[in-house]
Amino acid sequence: MYEFLTSGLTGASITEMVIYTLVVTHITIVAVTVYLHRAQAHRALEVHPALAHFFRAWLWLTTGMSTRAWAAIHRKHHAKCETPEDPHSPQTRGLKTVFWQGAELYRAESKNAETIRKYGHGCPNDWLETNLYERFAWHGCAITLFTSFALFGFPGVSIWAIQMLWIPVLAAGVINGIGHFWGYRNFDCPDASRNIAPWGILIGGEELHNNHHTHATSAKLSSKWYEFDIGWMYIQIFSVLGLAKVKKVAEAPKFFRRGKGALDLASVQALVNHRYDVMARYASSMRKAFRAEAAKLYAQAKSAEERSVLVRAKKLLSIDESKLTAEQSASLEALCNQSPLIRHLVEMRRELREIWEKTNLTREQMLVQLQAWCERAEESGNRWLHDMSMRIRRYA
């Protein structure tokens, strides 16, 4: 009896229990990222019915989540991102709230019938979903608790608890919370999404959150050579086995080896398609320009307030003006007052962004405005603007 209570029917060692825990939690995160997120919520790939049924059953046993509710809440997150209607934005609800209460926010939104009706279309609605997975949501977790205790005794209860916390902590807390608060950005997309790290195993590739929000319908989340998306690795394996079919992958920006000189309509299309990459590169140029004259600006600063603005300059220049708070906008204006160079860069960024934000312009009109922008950038005597113009001409 003692042996059963301490190691269950398997008689497993502590090491074997740890390995088992890592395996089952990893299967859960793969089910979430491949099936719930990329296949169901964003339709980036099609999953074979056999694999889909396995994922649905596994998620019922290990999370108690409804496919339709999860997809609906996530779609609403993208549609209302960083607004008060966003179900779990740390920008509006606070990082601590989303990190520690992410699962509660999910459960509360899952009871919103309007959210499920509006955003839950196209998800499984068969007998299993309606009469088992949704009707008896937590019975699956109870089955997993009983099974875990039978296999490993009392340590199995701890394994079950880790399984139950895995998605609330990593998905609801880390991805939805930290993924919109800390990290680096490859693309200057309209929300606050960030890449937590360039690679990860525990989160299944979801740590590349800025990449995902920029290209939401892409089955592949990595975009740089040093980024590793383990979820994409599994999708490729499933594709080889005939269990998945990729529908869309975001195209990386392509460039001519040498500047082609005159812009054309193809250049306009390329820039519109990769506008978030363009603006991210522009922000990088602005930060480099600030670093180049930072010492002079610090020496010229006449008050503690001016020096404080300079300390915050790197962050201010990384955020597009349209996403600045009132306080940040005031700080940016103060920075521009201290540096005519930065003011010029800020004004030219605003004009560049407006070229593709004016929805009433034809492609031909956009081309004319883009040509004029590049000519002024190259004639400005500002090497940062000149280099940016040369890069814009090279988008293919």
C-alpha positions, 0 to 999 in steps of 0.5 A: 500500500505504501508503495502504491501511495508513493509511486502508484501502479508504475513504481516510477522513480522521481526522474521518470516522473519528471520526464513524464511531466515534461512530456505531457505538458509539452504535448499540451502546449503543442496542442494549444499552439498548433491546433487551437491557435494556428489552425482554429483561431487563425486558419493558418493550416488545416489539421487532419481530422484524426489529429484534430480529434486527438488534440481536442480530447487531450485539451479536454483532459488537460485544460478543460478549455472549449475550442470554440471559446478559446478561438473566439476569445483570441480572435477578439483579442486581435480585433480589439487589441490594447483597447478596453475591450481586449479580454487580456491586455496588460496595457489596459488591465495592468501586467500583474492582473493579466499575469496572475489572473489570466485564467480568470480573465479567460473564464470570465470572457468565455461566459460572454455569449456575444463574444462566442457568437461573433468570433467563434465561427468555423470551430467544431460544433459536433456531438462531441463538442456540444455534449461532452467537451463543453457540457462536461468541461472539467470532467476531463481534468478529473479523469486526468487527476484519477489517472495520474494518482493511479499511475504515480500515487500522491506524487501524481497529484503534484504532476496533475497540478502542474498540468493544470497550471501549465497553460494558465501560467505560460499561455494566459500569464506569460504570453498574454501578459509579458508578450505585450509588455517586455521584449524586442520588436521586429515589426512596428505593428499597431499594438504593443506585442513583443517577442519575449525571446528568439527561441523557446521550447516551453511555450511552443514558439508563442514567445515570438509574439510580435512576429505573430501579431504582425502576420497573424495568419502565418503558420510560421512565427519565426522571421529572423535567422536566429529565431526558432519556432518549435511549433513550426517544426511540429507543423512541418513534421505533421505535414510530411506525415500527411496530418497537416496542410499549411495554408499561409506563411508570411513572406520575409522582405526581399531586397535587390542587391543594389539600389534599383534607382527609380521607384515603381508600382511594384515598389509601392506594393512591396512597401505596403506589404512590409510597412511594419518592417519599414517602420521598425527599420526607421525606428532603429535609424532614429535610435542610432541617430540619437546615440550619435549625438547623445553626448552633445545633447547631454552636455547642452541639457540645462535642467534635470527635466531635460536630462530625464527626457534624454534618458527616456529617448530610446524608448520614445523613439521606438514607439510610433507617435500614433501609439504614444500616451499624452505624457510620452507625446509631451516628452517626445516634443521636449526631445525634439526641442532639444534636437532639430535632427530628431525633430526632422526624423520624427516629422519625416517618419510621420509623413512616410507613415501617412503615405500608406495610411491614406486609404483614398490614394491610388497606387499611382498617387502613393508612388508620386508621394513616395518618390517625393519623400525619397528625394527630400530624404536624400537631399536633406543632408541627414545621413540617416534619412539618406540611408533609409531612402536607399533601403526603401528603393531596394524593397522588391 
